[in-house]
Amino acid sequence: MLFALLAHLTLVQAFESRDLNADPRNERTRIARFGQPRGDIVTYDGTAVAVSRETGGGPYRYQRFYPHGEMYAPITGHVSPRGAGGIERAREAVLSGDDARVKVQSLVREGTAQGADVWLTIRKRVQWAAYRSLKASGRPGAAVAVNPATGAILALATYPSYDPNAYTTFDAAVLAATDDRLRHDPAEPLLNRALDRTYPPGAVSKLITAATALTTGGHIPSTALNPSGNAHDRDGRHDQGGQGGQGGQGGRGCGDGRLTLSRAFRLSCDQALADLGRSLGQDALRDQAEAFGFNTALTVPLPVAVSTYPAAEDRPAAEDRPAAEGRPGTALAAVGDSGIRVTPLMVAMLSATVANDGTLMRPYLVERARLPGGSTINRAGPSPYRTAMSPAMAGQLTTMMTTRPRPQGPGTEVALASTGSSTVFTAFAPARAPEVAVGVVLDHPGPTAAIAHAILQAALS
Protein backbone atom coordinates (compact mmCIF):
# COMPACT_ATOMS: atom_id res chain seq x y z
CA MET A 1 0.00 0.00 0.00
CA LEU A 2 2.89 2.34 0.78
CA PHE A 3 4.49 1.72 -2.63
CA ALA A 4 1.11 2.21 -4.32
CA LEU A 5 0.65 5.52 -2.49
CA LEU A 6 4.13 6.71 -3.48
CA ALA A 7 3.55 5.69 -7.09
CA HIS A 8 0.27 7.56 -7.24
CA LEU A 9 1.81 10.63 -5.60
CA THR A 10 4.63 10.59 -8.16
CA LEU A 11 2.09 10.28 -10.98
CA VAL A 12 0.09 13.24 -9.73
CA GLN A 13 3.09 15.48 -9.03
CA ALA A 14 5.05 14.66 -12.18
CA PHE A 15 2.42 14.11 -14.84
CA GLU A 16 -0.98 15.43 -13.73
CA SER A 17 -0.07 18.63 -11.88
CA ARG A 18 -0.37 20.85 -14.95
CA ASP A 19 -3.85 19.58 -15.78
CA LEU A 20 -4.95 19.96 -12.17
CA ASN A 21 -3.61 23.51 -11.99
CA ALA A 22 -5.40 24.37 -15.23
CA ASP A 23 -8.73 22.91 -14.07
CA PRO A 24 -11.14 25.85 -13.61
CA ARG A 25 -12.62 24.10 -10.55
CA ASN A 26 -9.29 24.40 -8.70
CA GLU A 27 -9.98 27.13 -6.13
CA ARG A 28 -6.30 27.50 -5.23
CA THR A 29 -5.45 28.27 -8.85
CA ARG A 30 -8.21 30.86 -9.06
CA ILE A 31 -7.06 32.54 -5.86
CA ALA A 32 -3.46 32.56 -7.09
CA ARG A 33 -4.52 34.11 -10.43
CA PHE A 34 -6.05 37.08 -8.62
CA GLY A 35 -3.54 37.19 -5.77
CA GLN A 36 -1.28 39.69 -7.55
CA PRO A 37 -1.84 42.35 -10.21
CA ARG A 38 -1.65 41.33 -13.84
CA GLY A 39 0.08 43.47 -16.40
CA ASP A 40 -1.98 46.12 -18.14
CA ILE A 41 -3.19 45.91 -21.74
CA VAL A 42 -2.37 49.23 -23.41
CA THR A 43 -3.03 50.75 -26.85
CA TYR A 44 -0.17 51.92 -29.04
CA ASP A 45 -0.75 55.50 -27.92
CA GLY A 46 -0.74 54.66 -24.21
CA THR A 47 -4.41 54.20 -23.28
CA ALA A 48 -4.90 51.41 -20.73
CA VAL A 49 -7.80 49.18 -21.78
CA ALA A 50 -7.35 46.45 -19.13
CA VAL A 51 -5.96 47.04 -15.61
CA SER A 52 -5.95 45.37 -12.19
CA ARG A 53 -7.51 47.00 -9.14
CA GLU A 54 -7.33 46.00 -5.49
CA THR A 55 -10.53 44.47 -4.12
CA GLY A 56 -9.97 45.62 -0.53
CA GLY A 57 -10.32 42.17 1.03
CA GLY A 58 -11.37 38.57 0.61
CA PRO A 59 -9.47 35.67 -0.93
CA TYR A 60 -9.20 37.49 -4.26
CA ARG A 61 -6.89 40.47 -3.80
CA TYR A 62 -7.13 41.93 -7.29
CA GLN A 63 -9.94 42.31 -9.82
CA ARG A 64 -9.68 43.05 -13.53
CA PHE A 65 -11.20 46.28 -14.86
CA TYR A 66 -11.83 47.35 -18.47
CA PRO A 67 -12.16 51.17 -18.66
CA HIS A 68 -13.55 51.24 -22.21
CA GLY A 69 -15.74 48.16 -22.02
CA GLU A 70 -17.49 47.24 -25.26
CA MET A 71 -15.18 49.14 -27.60
CA TYR A 72 -12.17 46.92 -26.91
CA ALA A 73 -13.89 43.71 -25.78
CA PRO A 74 -13.15 41.76 -29.02
CA ILE A 75 -9.45 42.52 -28.46
CA THR A 76 -8.95 42.33 -24.70
CA GLY A 77 -11.46 39.59 -24.04
CA HIS A 78 -11.81 39.16 -20.28
CA VAL A 79 -10.30 37.23 -17.39
CA SER A 80 -12.55 35.84 -14.68
CA PRO A 81 -12.70 32.94 -12.20
CA ARG A 82 -14.24 30.91 -15.05
CA GLY A 83 -11.39 31.48 -17.51
CA ALA A 84 -10.08 33.98 -20.01
CA GLY A 85 -10.43 35.05 -23.64
CA GLY A 86 -8.94 37.49 -26.15
CA ILE A 87 -5.52 38.95 -25.44
CA GLU A 88 -6.05 38.07 -21.76
CA ARG A 89 -5.83 34.43 -22.83
CA ALA A 90 -3.44 34.70 -25.78
CA ARG A 91 -0.87 36.55 -23.64
CA GLU A 92 -1.77 34.95 -20.28
CA ALA A 93 1.81 33.95 -19.41
CA VAL A 94 3.17 37.44 -20.12
CA LEU A 95 0.39 39.27 -18.27
CA SER A 96 0.51 36.98 -15.24
CA GLY A 97 4.32 36.88 -15.09
CA ASP A 98 4.54 33.10 -15.65
CA ASP A 99 6.42 33.52 -18.94
CA ALA A 100 10.03 32.44 -18.34
CA ARG A 101 11.54 35.51 -20.02
CA VAL A 102 9.25 37.88 -18.12
CA LYS A 103 9.97 36.12 -14.82
CA VAL A 104 13.75 36.15 -15.24
CA GLN A 105 14.02 39.71 -16.51
CA SER A 106 11.62 41.11 -13.92
CA LEU A 107 13.61 39.43 -11.15
CA VAL A 108 16.92 40.70 -12.54
CA ARG A 109 15.79 44.23 -13.42
CA GLU A 110 12.99 44.91 -10.94
CA GLY A 111 13.89 42.58 -8.06
CA THR A 112 10.45 40.93 -7.93
CA ALA A 113 8.49 38.58 -10.15
CA GLN A 114 5.61 40.43 -11.79
CA GLY A 115 3.51 40.48 -14.92
CA ALA A 116 4.42 42.55 -17.95
CA ASP A 117 2.21 45.06 -19.72
CA VAL A 118 1.07 44.12 -23.22
CA TRP A 119 1.13 47.03 -25.69
CA LEU A 120 -1.16 46.68 -28.68
CA THR A 121 -0.82 48.04 -32.21
CA ILE A 122 -4.32 49.54 -31.86
CA ARG A 123 -4.64 53.33 -32.27
CA LYS A 124 -7.28 54.73 -29.93
CA ARG A 125 -8.62 57.29 -32.42
CA VAL A 126 -8.98 54.73 -35.19
CA GLN A 127 -10.58 52.15 -32.89
CA TRP A 128 -13.06 54.75 -31.67
CA ALA A 129 -14.04 55.65 -35.24
CA ALA A 130 -14.45 51.99 -36.19
CA TYR A 131 -16.63 51.07 -33.23
CA ARG A 132 -18.71 54.24 -33.15
CA SER A 133 -19.49 54.16 -36.88
CA LEU A 134 -20.44 50.48 -36.69
CA LYS A 135 -22.72 51.15 -33.73
CA ALA A 136 -24.27 54.16 -35.47
CA SER A 137 -25.16 51.97 -38.46
CA GLY A 138 -27.31 49.80 -36.19
CA ARG A 139 -26.25 46.70 -38.10
CA PRO A 140 -24.19 43.76 -36.83
CA GLY A 141 -20.75 43.70 -38.41
CA ALA A 142 -17.04 44.29 -38.07
CA ALA A 143 -14.35 46.70 -39.20
CA VAL A 144 -10.58 46.24 -39.38
CA ALA A 145 -7.83 48.74 -40.22
CA VAL A 146 -4.28 47.67 -41.07
CA ASN A 147 -1.02 49.48 -41.78
CA PRO A 148 -0.11 48.04 -45.21
CA ALA A 149 3.64 48.60 -44.80
CA THR A 150 3.96 46.77 -41.47
CA GLY A 151 0.88 44.59 -40.98
CA ALA A 152 0.10 46.33 -37.66
CA ILE A 153 -3.63 46.21 -36.90
CA LEU A 154 -4.76 49.77 -36.16
CA ALA A 155 -8.40 48.97 -35.33
CA LEU A 156 -10.43 45.82 -34.79
CA ALA A 157 -14.05 46.43 -33.87
CA THR A 158 -17.26 44.41 -33.86
CA TYR A 159 -20.86 45.30 -33.17
CA PRO A 160 -22.77 44.36 -31.12
CA SER A 161 -20.23 43.88 -28.38
CA TYR A 162 -20.37 43.26 -24.62
CA ASP A 163 -18.99 44.78 -21.44
CA PRO A 164 -16.16 42.53 -20.20
CA ASN A 165 -16.57 44.03 -16.72
CA ALA A 166 -19.68 41.86 -16.39
CA TYR A 167 -17.34 38.85 -16.18
CA THR A 168 -15.05 40.17 -13.45
CA THR A 169 -17.37 39.47 -10.51
CA PHE A 170 -16.31 36.85 -7.97
CA ASP A 171 -19.92 35.94 -7.20
CA ALA A 172 -20.25 32.49 -8.81
CA ALA A 173 -24.03 32.67 -9.21
CA VAL A 174 -23.95 36.13 -10.81
CA LEU A 175 -21.10 35.11 -13.09
CA ALA A 176 -22.90 31.97 -14.24
CA ALA A 177 -26.10 33.92 -14.95
CA THR A 178 -24.20 36.58 -16.89
CA ASP A 179 -22.39 33.99 -18.99
CA ASP A 180 -25.60 32.13 -19.75
CA ARG A 181 -27.40 35.34 -20.74
CA LEU A 182 -24.66 36.53 -23.10
CA ARG A 183 -24.11 33.12 -24.68
CA HIS A 184 -27.79 32.78 -25.49
CA ASP A 185 -28.30 36.35 -26.66
CA PRO A 186 -29.51 36.12 -30.31
CA ALA A 187 -27.46 39.23 -31.14
CA GLU A 188 -24.28 37.20 -30.40
CA PRO A 189 -22.41 39.95 -28.51
CA LEU A 190 -19.62 37.52 -27.54
CA LEU A 191 -18.83 36.77 -31.18
CA ASN A 192 -15.70 38.44 -32.54
CA ARG A 193 -17.04 39.03 -36.03
CA ALA A 194 -13.74 40.52 -37.22
CA LEU A 195 -11.80 37.28 -36.71
CA ASP A 196 -14.18 34.42 -35.96
CA ARG A 197 -16.91 34.75 -38.59
CA THR A 198 -16.59 34.37 -42.36
CA TYR A 199 -18.79 36.03 -44.97
CA PRO A 200 -19.36 35.92 -48.74
CA PRO A 201 -16.83 38.39 -50.21
CA GLY A 202 -19.27 40.20 -52.50
CA ALA A 203 -17.80 42.86 -54.74
CA VAL A 204 -14.32 42.73 -53.19
CA SER A 205 -13.78 39.36 -54.89
CA LYS A 206 -13.09 41.33 -58.05
CA LEU A 207 -9.69 42.19 -56.53
CA ILE A 208 -8.77 38.53 -56.88
CA THR A 209 -10.26 38.29 -60.37
CA ALA A 210 -8.50 41.46 -61.56
CA ALA A 211 -5.20 40.44 -59.96
CA THR A 212 -5.41 37.06 -61.70
CA ALA A 213 -6.11 38.74 -65.03
CA LEU A 214 -3.11 41.05 -64.60
CA THR A 215 -0.63 38.51 -63.26
CA THR A 216 -1.40 35.34 -65.21
CA GLY A 217 -4.03 36.21 -67.81
CA GLY A 218 -1.94 38.48 -70.00
CA HIS A 219 -4.32 41.39 -69.44
CA ILE A 220 -3.71 45.07 -68.86
CA PRO A 221 -6.23 47.60 -67.49
CA SER A 222 -7.19 48.68 -71.01
CA THR A 223 -7.82 45.14 -72.25
CA ALA A 224 -11.31 45.06 -73.79
CA LEU A 225 -13.85 42.50 -72.66
CA ASN A 226 -16.80 41.71 -74.87
CA PRO A 227 -20.26 40.73 -73.57
CA SER A 228 -19.48 37.03 -74.01
CA GLY A 229 -16.39 37.41 -71.83
CA ASN A 230 -13.68 36.83 -74.47
CA ALA A 231 -10.85 39.27 -73.93
CA HIS A 232 -9.47 40.94 -77.02
CA ASP A 233 -7.66 44.06 -78.21
CA ARG A 234 -4.76 43.26 -75.86
CA ASP A 235 -2.57 45.79 -77.66
CA GLY A 236 -4.25 48.38 -75.42
CA ARG A 237 -6.85 49.69 -77.85
CA HIS A 238 -10.21 50.33 -76.22
CA ASP A 239 -13.27 52.53 -76.46
CA GLN A 240 -13.10 55.15 -73.71
CA GLY A 241 -16.86 55.48 -73.67
CA GLY A 242 -17.72 51.86 -74.41
CA GLN A 243 -19.49 49.68 -71.90
CA GLY A 244 -20.66 46.12 -71.85
CA GLY A 245 -22.13 43.41 -69.70
CA GLN A 246 -25.45 43.25 -67.99
CA GLY A 247 -25.64 44.77 -64.60
CA GLY A 248 -23.13 45.62 -61.93
CA GLN A 249 -23.05 45.72 -58.18
CA GLY A 250 -26.03 47.40 -56.63
CA GLY A 251 -27.99 47.22 -59.88
CA ARG A 252 -25.75 49.55 -61.86
CA GLY A 253 -25.96 48.89 -65.59
CA CYS A 254 -22.85 48.33 -67.70
CA GLY A 255 -24.25 49.57 -71.00
CA ASP A 256 -24.36 47.87 -74.40
CA GLY A 257 -20.87 48.39 -75.78
CA ARG A 258 -17.48 46.97 -74.86
CA LEU A 259 -15.91 47.21 -71.45
CA THR A 260 -12.25 47.46 -70.59
CA LEU A 261 -10.95 45.48 -67.63
CA SER A 262 -10.51 48.73 -65.71
CA ARG A 263 -14.05 49.94 -66.41
CA ALA A 264 -15.61 46.57 -65.61
CA PHE A 265 -13.73 46.67 -62.30
CA ARG A 266 -14.86 50.19 -61.46
CA LEU A 267 -18.50 49.45 -62.29
CA SER A 268 -18.45 46.02 -60.60
CA CYS A 269 -20.00 44.64 -63.77
CA ASP A 270 -20.89 41.10 -62.68
CA GLN A 271 -21.42 39.55 -66.10
CA ALA A 272 -18.17 40.84 -67.55
CA LEU A 273 -16.18 39.79 -64.49
CA ALA A 274 -17.90 36.41 -64.32
CA ASP A 275 -17.10 35.74 -67.98
CA LEU A 276 -13.53 36.90 -67.38
CA GLY A 277 -13.25 34.48 -64.45
CA ARG A 278 -14.45 31.63 -66.62
CA SER A 279 -11.78 32.42 -69.22
CA LEU A 280 -9.04 32.63 -66.58
CA GLY A 281 -9.96 29.27 -65.05
CA GLN A 282 -10.62 28.02 -61.55
CA ASP A 283 -7.03 26.98 -60.82
CA ALA A 284 -5.60 30.41 -61.64
CA LEU A 285 -8.23 32.16 -59.52
CA ARG A 286 -7.66 29.88 -56.54
CA ASP A 287 -3.86 30.18 -56.81
CA GLN A 288 -4.18 33.96 -56.78
CA ALA A 289 -6.53 33.82 -53.78
CA GLU A 290 -4.04 31.68 -51.89
CA ALA A 291 -1.32 34.19 -52.72
CA PHE A 292 -3.48 36.71 -50.84
CA GLY A 293 -3.62 34.36 -47.82
CA PHE A 294 -6.75 32.27 -48.41
CA ASN A 295 -6.91 28.65 -47.22
CA THR A 296 -4.25 29.26 -44.55
CA ALA A 297 -4.57 29.38 -40.76
CA LEU A 298 -3.42 32.61 -39.11
CA THR A 299 -3.00 33.99 -35.58
CA VAL A 300 -2.47 37.65 -34.70
CA PRO A 301 -1.99 36.29 -31.85
CA LEU A 302 -5.75 35.74 -31.55
CA PRO A 303 -6.76 32.81 -33.75
CA VAL A 304 -8.40 33.80 -37.04
CA ALA A 305 -10.98 31.74 -38.91
CA VAL A 306 -9.66 30.48 -42.25
CA SER A 307 -10.82 32.45 -45.28
CA THR A 308 -11.64 29.78 -47.85
CA TYR A 309 -11.45 29.68 -51.62
CA PRO A 310 -12.53 26.12 -52.37
CA ALA A 311 -11.47 24.03 -55.34
CA ALA A 312 -14.14 23.35 -57.96
CA GLU A 313 -14.74 19.83 -56.71
CA ASP A 314 -15.47 21.19 -53.23
CA ARG A 315 -18.03 23.74 -54.39
CA PRO A 316 -21.76 23.12 -54.60
CA ALA A 317 -22.80 22.68 -58.21
CA ALA A 318 -23.51 26.20 -59.49
CA GLU A 319 -24.52 27.07 -55.90
CA ASP A 320 -28.00 25.63 -56.63
CA ARG A 321 -28.64 28.51 -59.00
CA PRO A 322 -31.27 28.07 -61.74
CA ALA A 323 -29.88 26.61 -64.91
CA ALA A 324 -31.14 29.65 -66.81
CA GLU A 325 -28.41 31.76 -65.25
CA GLY A 326 -25.89 29.77 -67.21
CA ARG A 327 -22.84 30.56 -65.05
CA PRO A 328 -20.81 27.65 -63.70
CA GLY A 329 -18.91 27.70 -60.43
CA THR A 330 -15.77 29.37 -61.80
CA ALA A 331 -17.77 32.32 -63.16
CA LEU A 332 -19.63 32.62 -59.86
CA ALA A 333 -16.35 32.55 -57.95
CA ALA A 334 -15.10 35.49 -59.99
CA VAL A 335 -17.91 37.65 -58.56
CA GLY A 336 -17.71 36.37 -54.99
CA ASP A 337 -20.10 33.45 -55.06
CA SER A 338 -19.57 29.67 -55.18
CA GLY A 339 -18.68 28.98 -51.56
CA ILE A 340 -15.94 31.59 -51.06
CA ARG A 341 -15.78 32.93 -47.49
CA VAL A 342 -13.72 35.74 -45.96
CA THR A 343 -13.13 37.22 -42.54
CA PRO A 344 -13.28 41.02 -42.21
CA LEU A 345 -9.54 40.87 -41.48
CA MET A 346 -8.98 39.16 -44.84
CA VAL A 347 -11.04 41.88 -46.54
CA ALA A 348 -8.60 44.47 -45.16
CA MET A 349 -5.64 42.27 -46.08
CA LEU A 350 -6.70 42.25 -49.74
CA SER A 351 -6.41 46.03 -49.97
CA ALA A 352 -3.28 46.07 -47.81
CA THR A 353 -1.55 43.72 -50.24
CA VAL A 354 -2.24 45.96 -53.23
CA ALA A 355 -1.26 49.03 -51.22
CA ASN A 356 2.10 47.49 -50.29
CA ASP A 357 3.25 46.86 -53.86
CA GLY A 358 1.85 43.33 -53.95
CA THR A 359 3.44 42.09 -50.71
CA LEU A 360 1.21 41.18 -47.78
CA MET A 361 2.80 41.76 -44.40
CA ARG A 362 1.87 39.37 -41.60
CA PRO A 363 -0.88 41.08 -39.57
CA TYR A 364 -0.24 41.43 -35.85
CA LEU A 365 -2.03 42.91 -32.86
CA VAL A 366 0.64 42.98 -30.12
CA GLU A 367 3.47 45.49 -30.53
CA ARG A 368 5.55 44.61 -27.44
CA ALA A 369 5.56 43.53 -23.82
CA ARG A 370 6.98 45.90 -21.21
CA LEU A 371 7.85 45.39 -17.57
CA PRO A 372 6.49 47.93 -15.07
CA GLY A 373 9.94 49.48 -14.76
CA GLY A 374 9.96 50.31 -18.47
CA SER A 375 12.10 47.47 -19.82
CA THR A 376 10.79 46.24 -23.19
CA ILE A 377 10.77 42.58 -24.14
CA ASN A 378 9.20 40.58 -26.96
CA ARG A 379 8.99 43.49 -29.42
CA ALA A 380 7.20 42.60 -32.65
CA GLY A 381 8.33 43.71 -36.08
CA PRO A 382 7.13 43.74 -39.69
CA SER A 383 7.35 40.39 -41.41
CA PRO A 384 6.45 39.54 -45.05
CA TYR A 385 3.66 36.97 -45.22
CA ARG A 386 2.71 36.54 -48.89
CA THR A 387 3.75 37.92 -52.29
CA ALA A 388 0.59 38.18 -54.37
CA MET A 389 1.86 40.15 -57.37
CA SER A 390 4.71 42.29 -58.64
CA PRO A 391 4.93 45.99 -57.75
CA ALA A 392 4.11 46.87 -61.37
CA MET A 393 0.92 44.78 -61.32
CA ALA A 394 -0.02 46.22 -57.92
CA GLY A 395 0.44 49.70 -59.37
CA GLN A 396 -1.93 48.91 -62.22
CA LEU A 397 -4.52 47.56 -59.81
CA THR A 398 -4.12 50.65 -57.62
CA THR A 399 -4.90 52.83 -60.62
CA MET A 400 -8.02 50.76 -61.30
CA MET A 401 -9.12 51.17 -57.67
CA THR A 402 -8.38 54.89 -57.29
CA THR A 403 -11.25 57.34 -56.99
CA ARG A 404 -11.43 61.05 -56.30
CA PRO A 405 -11.93 62.12 -52.70
CA ARG A 406 -15.48 62.52 -51.50
CA PRO A 407 -16.53 65.67 -49.62
CA GLN A 408 -17.12 63.62 -46.46
CA GLY A 409 -14.02 61.47 -47.02
CA PRO A 410 -10.46 61.77 -45.73
CA GLY A 411 -9.61 64.57 -48.20
CA THR A 412 -7.24 62.54 -50.33
CA GLU A 413 -7.41 60.00 -53.13
CA VAL A 414 -8.77 56.64 -51.99
CA ALA A 415 -8.27 53.27 -53.67
CA LEU A 416 -11.41 51.19 -53.21
CA ALA A 417 -12.90 47.92 -54.43
CA SER A 418 -16.61 48.38 -53.76
CA THR A 419 -19.37 50.65 -54.95
CA GLY A 420 -22.63 51.81 -53.44
CA SER A 421 -24.30 50.45 -50.31
CA SER A 422 -23.38 46.82 -49.74
CA THR A 423 -22.33 44.33 -47.08
CA VAL A 424 -18.58 44.29 -47.84
CA PHE A 425 -16.22 47.20 -48.50
CA THR A 426 -12.45 47.55 -48.69
CA ALA A 427 -10.17 50.48 -49.51
CA PHE A 428 -6.81 52.06 -48.75
CA ALA A 429 -5.51 55.62 -48.58
CA PRO A 430 -3.75 57.72 -49.63
CA ALA A 431 -3.86 55.91 -52.96
CA ARG A 432 -0.28 56.84 -53.96
CA ALA A 433 1.35 56.69 -50.53
CA PRO A 434 -0.79 54.23 -48.51
CA GLU A 435 -0.90 54.50 -44.74
CA VAL A 436 -4.01 52.49 -43.91
CA ALA A 437 -6.16 49.75 -45.45
CA VAL A 438 -9.66 49.00 -44.17
CA GLY A 439 -12.16 46.18 -44.41
CA VAL A 440 -15.79 46.61 -43.38
CA VAL A 441 -18.37 43.80 -43.36
CA LEU A 442 -21.99 44.03 -42.25
CA ASP A 443 -24.40 41.15 -41.74
CA HIS A 444 -27.00 43.08 -43.77
CA PRO A 445 -26.64 45.77 -46.49
CA GLY A 446 -25.72 49.11 -45.00
CA PRO A 447 -23.38 52.12 -45.09
CA THR A 448 -20.12 50.20 -45.44
CA ALA A 449 -18.50 53.00 -47.48
CA ALA A 450 -19.37 55.63 -44.88
CA ILE A 451 -17.94 53.45 -42.09
CA ALA A 452 -14.74 52.88 -44.07
CA HIS A 453 -14.32 56.59 -44.80
CA ALA A 454 -14.79 57.45 -41.12
CA ILE A 455 -11.99 55.02 -40.25
CA LEU A 456 -9.72 56.36 -43.00
CA GLN A 457 -10.33 59.91 -41.87
CA ALA A 458 -9.46 59.03 -38.27
CA ALA A 459 -6.30 57.21 -39.33
CA LEU A 460 -5.06 60.01 -41.58
CA SER A 461 -5.95 63.02 -39.42
N, C-alpha and C positions, 0 to 999 in steps of 0.2 A: 504493500500500500504506500509505503514511503517513496519507493522508486517511481510508482505511478504518479504520485503527487508531484515529485520533482520534475518528471517528464512533462506533465501537463503545464506546470509553472513555466518551464523552459519554452514550451510551445507558445504559450500566451505572450510571454515577454519578448520572445525573439521573432515570432512570425505573425501574431495577431494584434500586437499593440497598436499598429498604425490604423487598422480597421476599427478597433475599439475607440481610439481617440477621435476618429472621423465620424463616428456614429452620432447623429444629431440628438439621440436620447441620452448621451453622456453628459450629465450635469456638470461634472468637473471641467470638461472641455469647454462648455458654454461659459462657465464662470471665468475660466482662464482667458477666453477670447475677449471678454469685456473687463478684465482685471487691470488693463493698462491701455493708454490711448493708442489708437491706430494712427498711422500717417494720414495726412490730409490728401484729398484729391483736389487739384488746382488747375484752372484753365491756363492757357499759354500766357495770358496777360495778367495772371496773378489773382484771379477771383477764386476763393475757396468754395467748392461745391459739395464737399463732404468733409465733416470735421467730427472730432470726439469731444463730448462735454461730460463733466463730472456729474454723477447722479445724486451725490450728497448722502449716500448710505445704501445699505443692503448688500447682497452678495455680488451684485454687478456694479462695479465702480464707475464705469464709463458707458455712455450711450451715444450712438451715432446720430448725427443731425445733418440734414440736407437743406441748406439755406434757400435754395432756388427750386426745390421740389420738382414739379412736373417737367420743367424745361430741360433738366439734365438727367431725368430718371432713366431713359434708354441707355445712357452712357455710364452713369455711376452705378446703376442697379441699387441694391440695398444690402445691408448686413443685419441680421437679426438672430435671435436664438434658434430659429428654424433653418438658418443657412444664409447663403449669399448669392448675389447675381451681379451681372455687369462687370465693371472694372473692379468692384469690391471682391469679386470672385477671381477674375482673371489675374489680378495682381495681389492676391491674398497674402502670399509669402512676403512680398515687399512691404505692404501696408502694415502687416502684423509684426514684422521684424524677424520672421522665421527664415527668410532667405539667407543662405550662408554668407553671401557677399555683404548684405546689409548688416548682418549680425557682427561679422568680423570688423568691418570698417567703422560701425558705430561704436564698438568697444574700443577700438584703437584711437579713433578721432574724438569721440564724445565721452568715453569712459563708462558708458552704460549701454546695454542692449535696448534698442528702441526701433519702432517702425519708421520707414522712410515715406516722405511725401511723394505722391505720383503726380507729375505735371503732364497735362494733356496737350494735344495740338489744337484743341478747340479755342476759337476766338469768341469772347463773350458777345461782342456786337453782332457777329455773324450768326451765332447760335440764337440770339434773341430774335433777329429778323426771321430766321427759319421757323422757329416755333410759333412766334406771334402771327406770322402770315398764314401758316397752316391752320392755326386755331381760328383765325378770322374767316377762313374759307368755310368753316363749319363742316368740312368733309374729312373723313379718315384718310390718312396718307402719311408720307414721309418726305423729307428733304435732306440732301447731303451736299456739302460743298467741299471741294478738294483743291489743294494747291497742285497744279499740273506738274510743276518742276520738281517737287519733292515727294509728292504722295501724301503729305500731311493732311489730315481731315480737319477742316476748319469749322464745320458744323455738321451735326447729326441729330435730327429732330424727328419725332413722330407725334401724331395726334390721332385719337386721344391718348393721353398719358396718365400717369398716376402719381400720387405723392408718396415717395419712398419713406417719409417720416411715419406713415401709418404702420410700417413694419418694424419700427424700432422699439415698440413697447415690450416690456418684460412680463406683461400679463398674458399668460398662455391662452386663456379663453378668448381674450380680445384679439390676440394675434391670429388665432385659428379662425375666428369669425371674419376678420379682415381679409385673410388669405382666401377663404371660401367665397366671399362676396366678389373680390376682384377677379378671381379665376373664372367665375361663372357670369361675369358681366358680359352681355352680348356685344358691347362696344370694344371688347378686347383691349383694355387699357394696359395690360401687362405685356402685350405683344410689341416687340421692337420691329416695326414695319420696315425700317431702313435696312436691317441686316437679316431678319429672320423670315420675311415673307417675299415670295417671288410673284411677279406680275407679267402679263403679256406686254411686250415691248412697244407695241403700237408704232407710231411714226418714227421713233428713234431707230428702228431696225434698218431704216434706209441708210444709216451710217455704215452698217456692215455691208449692205448691198453696194453702195457707192464705193466703199473702200475696196471691195472685191473687184469691181469693174475697173478701178484705176490700177490696182496692183497686179492682177493676173488676167484681166479681160482685154487688155490692150486698148482701153478706152481713155479718153481725155474729157475734160468737162464739156467741150464743144461737140463731142460725138453725138450725132443725131440718132434718135430712136424713132422708129416708125410705129404706127398703132399696133402692128402685129408683134412688136418687140424685137425685130431684127435690127441690130445696130448697123449703121452704114455711115458713109461720108467721114471716115476716120482720119481724113487728111485735115480735119478741122473746119470744113465748110459747114455752115448751118444757117438757118433762117432766124434772125434775131427776133422776129415777131411770131414765128411759127409755134404752134402748140399741138399737142396730140394726146391720145389717151382718152379715158372716160371717167373722169371723176377723181378728185384728190381727197386728202384728209379733210374732214369736216365738211364734205360736200362741195368743195371747190372744183369747178370744172377745169379741164385741161385743154379745151378747145378742139378744133378739128384738124389742124395741121400737124407738122412734125415738132417733136420736142427734142431739145438737147438733153444730155445727161444732167447738166447743171440746172436747167429749167425744170425738168421732171423732179429733181431733188428739192428745189425750192418750193414747188407747188405740192409736194407730196402726192404726186399723181400715181395712184395705186396700180392702175392697169399697166402703165409704162414700166414701173419698177418691178411689178410682178413678172411681166414678160422678159425684162432684163434678167431677173433672177433665174428664170427658166433657162435662158441662153447661157448663163454663167455656169449653172450646174450646182447640185446640192453639195458635192464634195468641196468645191472652191468656197462656197458660202460658209460651210461649217468650219473649214480650215481658217478662214479669216476671222470668224467669231472666236475661235479658240485662241487666235493670236491676240485678241482683245481681252482674254481671260475667262471665257466661257468654259464650262465643263471641268473646272478646277476648284478644289477646296481652298479657302482663304481664311486667315485669322488676322485681326487688326489691333489688339490681340483678342477681341471678342470674336467668337466664331461667326462666319458668314454663310448663309445658305448658298448652295451652288447655283449659279445662273446657268441654265441648260440650253444647249442648241443641239437637239437630238438628230441622230442620223435618220435617213429616210425610212429605214426599216423599223425604227422605233416610234415613228409618228403615226397618229391615226390617219386612216385613208382619207385624204382631202378634208380632214377635220369634220367629217360628216356633213360637208356642204352639199347642196343640191348639185346634181350633175350638170345642170344648165349653166352653172357658173364657169365650168370648163377650166378651172385652174388647179393643177395638181399641187402636191405638197411643197415642191421646190418654189413654185411661184408664190404660194401663200407665205412661205418662210421669208421671202424677200420683202414682204410688207408687214412682217411681225406676227404672222399667224403660224399655224402648224406646230403647236406644242412648244414654242420657244418661251422661256421664262427668264425674267431678270429681277435682281434686287435693285432697289433705288441706288445703292452704292455702285452697282455695275452701270447704271444709267449715267452717273456722274463720271465713272471711269472711262466710258466711251468718249465723251467730250475731252476729258483730260488727256487721253492718248493722242488725239488729233492736235490738241493745243501744245503738246510737248514734242512736236516734230515726229510723231509716230511711235514714240517710246512711252510705255506705261510704267510709271513708278509704282513700287509696292505701296499701297495705302497703309497708313498707320495712325493710331489714335493716341499713343503714349509717347511723349517727347523725351522724358527723362525721369529718373527717380532721384530725390534729393533728401539727404539726412537733415534733421532739424537744425544742425549747426551750419548748414549751407553747402556741405560737400556733395557734389553731384556724382552719381553712379548710373550705370545702365543708360547712357544717352543714346537715343536712336538717331539714325541718319538716313538720307535718301538712298534708295536701292532700286535699280532697274528691275522690273518684273516681267515685262513682255515687250517685244518689238513687233508692232502690228503693220508698219509700213515705213517707207523711206521718208526722210524729211521733205523731199520734193513732192511726193504723193500727198503727204499731210498738208503741205502748203496749198495744193490744188483743192483739197477737200475743205480747208479753211476758207478759201475764196468762195466756194459753193455755199458754205454755211453763213457767211458774213452778211449782216443786215445793218441798215442805218440805225442810229440810236433813236429810241422812242422818247417822247417828251417826259414820260414818267420813269424812264429807264436810268441806267447808271451814267448817262451822259457820254458814252463812248461807243465805238462800234462793238457789236456783240455777234459772236458766231453761234448760231442755233440750229437745231435739227428738228424742230416741231413748229407747227403753225396752228393758230386759232386756239380755241378752248378744247382741251383734251384731258386724258388721264395721265399722260407721260410727257415730260418736257426735259430737254437737256440743252445746255449752252455753255459757252465760256467767254471771258472778257478780260482785258481788251482783246479784240480779235487778232491784232498784230503783235501784241506783247502780253500774252496771257498770264494772269495772276490767279484766277479762280475758275473752276469748272463746277457746274451744279447739275444735280439730277433731282427732279421733283416727280413724285408719283402719287396719284390720288385713287382711292378705291372707286370713285365715281367721277364722271366728267366735271371739271371745274376750272378755276383760274390758275392753272399751272404756270402759265407764262408770267402772270403778275407776281406769283410767289417767287419764281426764279429771279425776276428782276429786282425784287426787294432784297433778296440775298446778295445778288451781284452788287447792288448799290451799297449795302452795308460793308461788303468786303473791300470795295474800292474807295470808299470815302474815308 
